[in-house]
Amino acid sequence: MKDKTQTTERVDALLAKMSIEEKVAQLNQIGGADWNNGPKPEEVIRKSGAGSVLWLNDTKRFNELQKIAIEESPSGIPILFALDVIHGYRTIFPVPLGMAASWDPNVAEKAQTVAAKEARAAGIHWTFGPMLDIARDARWGRIVEGAGEDPNLGSAMAAAQVRGFQGADEIDTEHVLACAKHFAGYGAADGGRDYDPVFLSEAQLRNVYFPPFKAAVDAGVGTFMSAYMDLNNVPASGNRWLLKDVLRDEWGFEGFVISDAFGVANLAVQGFAKDRKDATLRSLQAGQHMDMASSAYLENLAELVQDGLLSVEEIDEMVRPILETKVRMGLFEKPYVDEGLLEKVIALPEHREAARMAAQRSMVLLRNEGSLLPLSKTQKKVAVIGPLADSMTATEGSWMVFGHQPAAVTVLEGIRNKLPEAEIVYAPGPEIRRDIPHPFGEFDTIARKPVQTPEEAEAAFQTAVKAAQEADVVIAVMGETQDMAGEFASRGSLDLPGRQEELLKAVDALGKPIVLVLLGGRPLSINWAAEHVPAILEAWEPGTEGGNAVADILFGDVNPGGKLPVTFPRSGNHAPLYYARTLTHMPEDHERYLSRYWDGPTTPLYPFGYGLSYTNFEIKNLKLSASEIKVGETLTVTAEVSNTGNHAGDEVVQLYIHQKWGSDSRPLRELKGFERISIQAGETKQVSFQLGPDELRYWSTSAQGWIQDVAEFDVWVGSDSQATLHAGFEVVA
């Protein structure tokens, strides 16, 4: 680790010799893509340097621009090259929501370790990940980028991803700088509509939406990104309470904060700032160090100092953590990248192996009536149908790095690899598309393909039905394309797009065994399938080795053990739907309760934490080390888990609590611990959890602060959020 005093002294020396223009340049991130409307990188860098360059994925170009910064800019300060490396660089892992479904932080840490190694070999220093927004509305497109609805699971995945990206200590040449985004509350946008306003109480922010970000700070994350949207009528990009009062003063964050793309200038677009100059002043004073690509800082900061509205000392304060980061990363000593390194790194077989393992552990078995799965490998004729069965892009998912060429093993290919002697008949059926095109569609060659005519769609439908009719078993691969989740990808409905459900019904009428494999980046309302299709596997967007991993599970080489990190609603109209709600005056167990809606049940289609296995587990012998503890003390919760089936498998044991009364109403249930364990058939293992002040305290609206109440508590341990194995204890003064 570089000595902190030496780093400070080095940065002091740099600041002492830099002009105001050079300092402002360090607060500027330049768009490096050809389509970027801002200034050309070479021009800006030669004149005054630059803090960072993004939207560029070209190793040779990185070195060219770095050479200009080192040899031609006034201060010779190296550039941070940044890119969205969300779930893999060249080797693609499951999307973050999928990795969260593993309930195994080691999966996320390993995935981002590989992603960091490949990205750094390409010349990238900084990734805009992990995304830590809690999302309780499945309609929100960016739910795919996070860990779902729960702060406990989200915090574990946050810390794991930071460790994976940055490494255990200083960021060496095989790791990258991580960025916790989007701070904060972005996942609670009105109606699940991307960019729309967010209105959250301070209690909700501190108890639900902040914890993953705090976990990232505790794990040593180097940077934060502010969110686009208004938070309680103050845009996050200009929100001093968020960026200074909470992040720096309370949590002690010492890194730097960057806006989201064009976020500084957009303060004027949002009606918060008068103009770009006012937006610059308010964003910097709120605690935002770097302007992502809007050039507002570049245009206005020096003039604001000249006008006396900002001091040089305020500018220095903002530049300092950026320079400290570059010093600690060793960029002054090693600014360039070996242009031949990437091809060696991506060839490492362990990267593909890790991607396959991550995909296997991320998949969730939702239904398996009559133990249809696993399928026999002696199948003679298999029909693989559905518009996503042979789609590399749907398999790798949303948020690929710029210039990525799809190279995934599709589900069709994975099945063919698994059954080389069988006859595999493929029929995609009618295509599926967004009703309103994606704004980034010009970068997607698939989106530019001609739209099927109604006649072509009907012919494709009948071909798929015929293929199913002639097969022994049908594997339907359905869900959403990669552009149906992510940014600009919110939905009003959660139904299967297009004619997919209609195709399922037609195949079901044939009386053939059907397995439904879901690909996509969010929960879907598969109500009909959940009653009629005997086997359903949620595969998410599983990445480069996704097709092989699906086949591993379908044909029994791997026993699925993933669990849902988010509730599956029965309808998009039910969102937001999540398990950790508070009690009403007429709870679900009230004698007169029927449903919250008169036109159908409001219970989830599948609850948070749910997932099946090819074996059976029994969780029993729940014990608490004490029935009563004092405020500040800790008790231990233990239970036994037995594999009562015939196969080895994984169970995720989950601990939930409910505080029965207190200063505030508390959620029906809150996840306070989990552990994924592997158990052999006939084996029993014990799990234990701790419940103490960290688990029992909360931010109280009544007290306007953190408290731990004297109260009674329920405890449940089980395999999902509807666990019934129960005990209780009391906290006394």
MIKOLMAR-153493 format. One record per residue (C-alpha): residue in one letter; x negated, y negated, z negated. Coordinates in steps of 0.25 Angstrom, whole numbers, plus 2048, in hexadecimal, padded with zeros to 3 digits. Last residue first. Example, Ala and Ser with C-alpha at 12.3 -4.5 7.8 and 13.67 -1.06 7.14 Angstrom:
<nodes>
S7C98047E3A7CF8127E1
</nodes>
This chain:
<nodes>
A88780978DV88D816793V88C81D7A1E8958287A2F8958367A9G89D83E7B3A89D84B7BBH8A28507C8L8A185A7D3T8AB8547DDA8A384E7E8Q8AA8457F2S89E83D7F5D89784A7FBS8908567F7G8928557E8V88E84F7DBW8998467D4V89783C7C8D8A18347C1F89D8297B8E8A28227ACA89E8147A8V89480A7A2D8908027AEQ8838007B4I8827F27BAW87B7EB7C6G8817DC7C7Q88D7D47CAA8947DA7BDS8A17DB7C3T89C7DE7D1S8937E97CCW8867EE7D2Y8857FC7CFR87E8057C4L8808147C3E8758197CDD86A8107C9P86E8117BBG86D8207BAL87382D7C1Q8688377C5F86A8427CES8688517CDV86985D7D7Q86886C7D3K8678777DET86E8847E0E86A88E7EBG8748987F1A8708937FFQ86488A7FFI86687C7FBS86086F801I8638637F9R8678557FDE86884C7F1F8728417EDG8748367E3K87C82A7DFL88782B7E9E8938227E4R8A18267E2L8AE81F7DFP8A78127E0R8A68097D3S8B07FF7CED8A87F47C7S8A47F17B8G8A78007B6W8AF80C7B8K8AF81A7BDQ8A181A7C3H8A08247CEI89582D7D1Y8908357DDL88583F7DEQ8828467EBV87C8547EEV8788557FDE878864800D86E86B80AG86F87980FA86B88780EH875890813N87F89B80DG887892804T88888F7F6N87C8857F6S87D8807E7V87B8727E2E8798707D3A87C8627CDT8748587C4V87784A7C0T86D8437B7L8708377AET8698297AEE86981E7A3G86B80F7A6V87980E79FK87A81A796I87D82879AE889832797S88C83F79DA87D84379ES87584C7A6L88084D7B0K88385B7B6L88A85F7C3N88A86F7C3K88F8707D1I88C86D7E0E8908787E9F88A8797F7N88E881804T887884810Y88787F81FS888871819L892866818G891857816Y89884C80FG890840807F89B83680BP8A883C80EY8AD84281BL8BA83E821P8BB834816T8C883380ET8D1828813P8DC831817G8E682D822D8F1823826W8F581D818Y8E7819815R8E0819807S8E5827806L8EE8307FDY8ED82B7EFR8F982C7E5E8F28367DBH8E582E7DBD8D98367DFE8D682D7EBP8D68217E2M8E18177E0H8DC80B7D8T8D080C7E1L8C38127DET8B680D7E4R8B08127F1A8A381A7F2Y8A88247FDY8A881B809L8B2817814P8B080A81BA8B780E824H8C5815824N8C980E831G8BD816838S8C5822835R8C382F82CP8B7829825F8AA831824T8A282C818V893829819P886830815L88D83D81AK885849815G87A85281CG877860819P878868826N872876826V868877830D86588283AG87488583AF878883848L87F876847I87587183DD868873846A87086F852V87386184CA864860848N860863857G86985985CG86584E852E856850855T85484285AG85F83B851P86B840849E87583684CW87F83B842A88084A842E88D84C83BL89185B83DI89F85F83EA8A486E83EP8B387383FV8B8868848H8C7866844E8C985E837A8BC856837A8BD855846W8CA84D845N8C584483BI8B8840841S8B783283CL8A982F83FP89E82C835R89282483BG886825844G88A83084EL88983E852L89384884DV892857850L89F85E851V89F86D851I8AB874858P8AF883858K8B8885864G8C7885863L8C987E870A8D2873869D8C586F862V8BF86B86FA8CA862873K8CA85C865L8BB859865L8BD852873E8C884986EE8BE846862Q8B384286BR8BC83A875G8B582C872P8AF829865L8B1832859D8B982A84FL8B3820845S8BB81484BG8B8805849R8A980784DS89C80084AA891801854F88A7F4856E87E7F984EG87F80884CA889813850M89081585DD884812865Q87E820862T88A827867E89582B85DG89A839859M89B846860V893853862A89D85E864I89786C862V8A1877868V89F886866D8A289286FA8A288A87BE8AC88A887Q8B6881882A8AC87787CA8A687588AK8B4873890V8B8869886A8AB861889T8AE862898Q8BC85D895F8B785088EA8AC84E898A8B784E8A3E8BF84589BA8B483B899E8B183B8A8E8BF8388ABP8C082D8A1T8B38278A7Q8A782889FV89F81B89DP8938198A5K88681989DR88180C897A884810889I87A81C88BT86F813890D87080B883F8687FE882E8737F6888G87C7FC87EF8777F3873P8847EC871H88B7FA870P8977FB87AI8A57FA874D8AD807875R8A180F872R89F81B87AI8A282A87AE8A0833886P8AA83E889G8A684D887P897850885A89885E88AY88C867887V88C877889I88287E881E88088D885A87889387AE86A89987BP86288C877L86C88A86BK864880861N85E87886CR86B877874I871873867G867868865E868863874L877862872V87585A865T86B85186CV85C852869A859843869A85083C873P85682E875Q84C82487AH84A819870G84780B876F84B80386AV84D80C85EM85981485DW86480F854S870818857G86F827858E86583285CT87083C85FA879832866T86D82D86EM86983B872S87783F877D87A84D87AA885851871L88A84386FP895843879G89B850874I89A85E877V89086A874A897877879V890883874K88F89187BK88889D875Q88789A867T87C8A3860K877897858S88389884FL88988B84AP88788683CL89288283BL8A088783DS8A088A82EG8AF88B82FE8B187C82EN8A487482ER8A686682DL89E85982AL89085F82BV886853829M879851831S86E84982BR865854826Q86585A834A86284D83BA85684A831M850858834R851856843A84A848841A83F84D838E83C858842R83C84E84DH832846845E82A852841P827855850L81D849851A81F84485FI82483785BV817833854K80E83785FE81682E869L81682385FL80782285DG80381E86BE80580F86AD7FD80F85DV804803856Y7FE7F5853P7FE7EC847K7F57F583EE7ED7EC835F7F77E0834L8027EA835G7FE7F1828M80D7F3824R80A7EB817V8057DF81FK8117DF828T81A7E081CE8137D5815L8147CC821I8237CE821P8247CD812R81D7BF813V8257B981FM8317B6816E82A7AF80BD8217A8814I82D7A181BE83379D80DE82579780AV82578F817S831789812L83F789819L84977E81BG83E77481CD84077082BQ83377682FV836783827L84378482FE83C78183CA83278C839L83E796836N847792842E84379984FL83B7A584AY8457A783FA8517A7849S8497B0852S8567BA852A84D7C6853M84D7CB845D84A7C083CM8417C4830H8407BF822Q84F7BF81DG8507BA80FA85C7B180FQ8537A5811L84F7AB81ES85D7AE823R8627A081FL857798826T8577A0833A8677A0834D866791832K85D79083ER86579A846D872791844K87C78E839A87A79B831F8857A482CG88E7A4838Q88A7B283DV8837AD849A87B7A4840L8767AF838N8747B6845A8677AF846V8617B783AG8677C483EF8627C584CA85F7D484AD8607D783BS8587CE832I84B7D282BV8487D281DF83A7D4817G8337DC80CE8337D97FDF8407DE7F8G8417DC7E9W84F7E17E8E8557D57E0D84D7CA7E6R84A7CF7F4L8567D77F9V8617D27F0D85F7C37EEK8567C17FBL85C7C9807L86A7CC802W86D7BF7FAR8667B7805N8707BB80FG86C7B581DS86A7C2825A8757C981CP87F7BF821V8877B8816N8967BA817N8977C580DL88C7CC815D88C7C7823M8867D182DY8787D3833A8717DA828S8637D7823M8577E0825F84E7E481AT83F7E781BG8347EF814V83C7FA80DG8357FE800A83E8097FBD8448007F0V8487F67FBA84E802803A8568067F7K85B7F87F5F8607F8803P867805801P86D8007F4F8727F37FAY87F7F7801V8867FF7F6N8857FA7E8R87E7EC7EBL8867E97F7Q8937EE7F2A8927E77E5E88E7DA7ECS89B7DB7F3L89B7DE802F8A07D680EV8997D981BP89B7D2828D89C7D9836Y88E7DD83CD8937EB840R8A17ED83EG8A47F8832G8B17F0830D8AA7E5828A89B7E8827A8977F181BG88B7F7821Y8847E9822G8847E8813A8757E3812F86A7E2816H86A7EA823K8607F0822A8547F581BC8487F4824A83C7FE824L82E7FB828V828806830H82081382DE81481B833T80A80F833D80C80D824I81780681DE81280580FD81780F805A82081B807G823819815Q82B80E81CF835815825G83782181DR83781B80FV841810814Q84981B81AA84982380DA84D816804A85981380DM85E82280DA85E8227FES8658157FDG86F819808L873825800N87581D7F3P87B8117FBD88681A802E88D81780FG88481C81AA87581D81BG873812826E871811835V87E818839I88680F831R88280583BG88F806843W898802838R8A580B83AA8A081482FD8A380A825R89B80D818A88E80981CI882806813D8787FE81AL86A803818M864803827P856808826G85180282EF84C7F7837T83F7FD83AW8317F6839H8237F983EI8267FF84CG819802854A81E80F85AA816817850R81D80F845A82B81484BE82782284BK82282283DA82E81A838A83882383FV83182F839T83182982BQ84082482DA84483382FK83C838824E84282E81AA85183081FV85083F81EN84983E810P85583580CD85E84280DW86D84080CS86C84581BA87883C81EA86F83081CM867835828G873835830L87782782CP86882382FV86982883EP86383683FF854836843I84E831850T840835854R83C82985CY83E81E852G848824848H854821840I85481183FV84880C846D84D7FE849L8407F784EA8367EE848F8287EA84CL8217E2841I8177D8847P8097D6843I8047C883EG7F97C2847S7FC7B4841P7FC7AB84ES8017B6857E7F77BB862E7EF7C785CI7F87CE852A8067CA857I8027CC866K7FC7D9863Q8097DD85BL8117DA867E8097E3870N8087EE866F8177EE864R8197EE874K8117FA875T81980186AD8267FD871N8337FD869L8377EF868W8447E9861L83C7E3856V8307DA854S82B7D5847G8257C983FA8217C284BG8147BA84FS8147AB851K8127A7860R80D7B4865I8177BC85EV8237B3863E81F7B4872E81B7C3872P8297C686BK8317BF876P83B7B686FG84A7BB86DN8547C1876N8507CF874W8527D8880D8447DB882A8427E0874G8387DA86AG8427D2861I83A7CA858Q83A7CA849N8377BD843L8337BA834Q8247BC838A8267B1843V82A7A7838K81D7A9831E8157A783EE81D79A841I81B795833S80C797836M8047A282FK7F77A0828A7FC7A181AL8067AB81DL7FB7B5821A7F37B3815D7FF7B480CV8027C1813R7F57C7810E7F57C3802T8037C9800T7FE7D6806Q7F17D67FET7FA7D57F1K8037E07F6D7F87EA7F8K7FB7F2804M800800800
</nodes>
